[in-house]
Amino acid sequence: MAIYQYHFTLIPRQSIIDKFGNIPTQLFIDLETRKTNKKKVNLENNFDEELIKHWWKAQKILFEKFESFIDSFAKEIEWTKKFSNCKSYGDEDSNDFAIFLDKEGYIEEFTGRVDLRKLDIFFITNLLALAKQMHCLILDTNGNLFEPFIDNLNEQIKLSSAFKFVEDPRGFLHAFSNRRIKPE
């Protein structure tokens, strides 16, 4: 997890529609409450794990349906080959994503990161294609929820702390130390 990486999770589109009746542009993520209630809330990459699993559980999406496409653009990280419930692809220092599975091979969670120091268009394009194939939306750490299109991703990346850091590291650190920028 690095400051120059844009973090996201994929959420099945139908789960959002079932809950809200439409697709909101923002899901409320109360980071302050979560930080003060760490014992009550399971934190992982600024997302409530149970919230994420809830979205996937209702849809029953099998990982194996997408495995060959994933293999066509991303290499599985060696250490995850030992596990049946976790598949991680890419390079942990740059662009990567992790998919967590239940015992039957259904996806429970899909999180990832994009390295903003040098954009890998091949990786990003295929990741967005995968999200579309899976009928998913993208949720970032600020609660922004959007369709998996390059223009939407670009717009949200430009609003992120990761982008602000890559664009101007000194300015970002100064603003962060003066609490003008909050961590994501």
Solvent accessible surface area in square Angstrom, and as a share of the most:
residue,aa,sasa,rsa
1,M,162,0.73
2,A,26,0.20
3,I,78,0.39
4,Y,38,0.14
5,Q,4,0.02
6,Y,5,0.02
7,H,29,0.13
8,F,5,0.02
9,T,0,0.00
10,L,1,0.01
11,I,0,0.00
12,P,2,0.01
13,R,76,0.28
14,Q,85,0.38
15,S,7,0.05
16,I,0,0.00
17,I,51,0.26
18,D,95,0.49
19,K,128,0.54
20,F,88,0.37
21,G,61,0.58
22,N,94,0.48
23,I,51,0.26
24,P,31,0.20
25,T,111,0.64
26,Q,92,0.41
27,L,13,0.07
28,F,170,0.71
29,I,24,0.12
30,D,50,0.26
31,L,33,0.16
32,E,103,0.46
33,T,62,0.36
34,R,20,0.07
35,K,84,0.35
36,T,110,0.64
37,N,46,0.24
38,K,131,0.56
39,K,205,0.87
40,K,169,0.72
41,V,32,0.19
42,N,77,0.39
43,L,61,0.30
44,E,71,0.32
45,N,56,0.29
46,N,41,0.21
47,F,3,0.01
48,D,34,0.18
49,E,32,0.14
50,E,110,0.49
51,L,60,0.30
52,I,2,0.01
53,K,57,0.24
54,H,104,0.46
55,W,4,0.02
56,W,1,0.00
57,K,155,0.66
58,A,73,0.57
59,Q,47,0.21
60,K,111,0.47
61,I,27,0.14
62,L,44,0.22
63,F,9,0.04
64,E,122,0.55
65,K,145,0.61
66,F,25,0.11
67,E,59,0.26
68,S,91,0.59
69,F,51,0.21
70,I,1,0.00
71,D,84,0.44
72,S,77,0.50
73,F,19,0.08
74,A,9,0.07
75,K,155,0.66
76,E,30,0.13
77,I,23,0.12
78,E,118,0.53
79,W,121,0.42
80,T,0,0.00
81,K,103,0.44
82,K,167,0.71
83,F,97,0.40
84,S,97,0.62
85,N,82,0.42
86,C,15,0.09
87,K,34,0.14
88,S,6,0.04
89,Y,0,0.00
90,G,26,0.25
91,D,74,0.38
92,E,76,0.34
93,D,99,0.51
94,S,27,0.17
95,N,14,0.07
96,D,8,0.04
97,F,2,0.01
98,A,18,0.14
99,I,0,0.00
100,F,57,0.24
101,L,12,0.06
102,D,37,0.19
103,K,202,0.85
104,E,117,0.53
105,G,20,0.19
106,Y,57,0.22
107,I,3,0.02
108,E,52,0.23
109,E,8,0.03
110,F,0,0.00
111,T,12,0.07
112,G,5,0.05
113,R,34,0.13
114,V,1,0.00
115,D,7,0.03
116,L,13,0.07
117,R,135,0.49
118,K,167,0.71
119,L,87,0.43
120,D,57,0.29
121,I,106,0.54
122,F,125,0.52
123,F,10,0.04
124,I,3,0.02
125,T,74,0.43
126,N,24,0.12
127,L,10,0.05
128,L,9,0.04
129,A,34,0.26
130,L,0,0.00
131,A,1,0.00
132,K,90,0.38
133,Q,80,0.35
134,M,4,0.02
135,H,130,0.58
136,C,2,0.01
137,L,0,0.00
138,I,7,0.03
139,L,1,0.00
140,D,3,0.01
141,T,7,0.04
142,N,55,0.28
143,G,0,0.00
144,N,23,0.12
145,L,6,0.03
146,F,17,0.07
147,E,42,0.19
148,P,4,0.03
149,F,101,0.42
150,I,88,0.45
151,D,107,0.56
152,N,43,0.22
153,L,7,0.04
154,N,68,0.35
155,E,100,0.45
156,Q,24,0.11
157,I,11,0.06
158,K,107,0.45
159,L,105,0.52
160,S,1,0.01
161,S,12,0.08
162,A,5,0.04
163,F,53,0.22
164,K,84,0.36
165,F,42,0.18
166,V,47,0.27
167,E,120,0.54
168,D,74,0.38
169,P,63,0.40
170,R,211,0.77
171,G,29,0.28
172,F,8,0.03
173,L,95,0.47
174,H,106,0.47
175,A,9,0.07
176,F,84,0.35
177,S,82,0.53
178,N,74,0.38
179,R,208,0.76
180,R,158,0.58
181,I,30,0.15
182,K,144,0.61
183,P,71,0.45
184,E,53,0.24
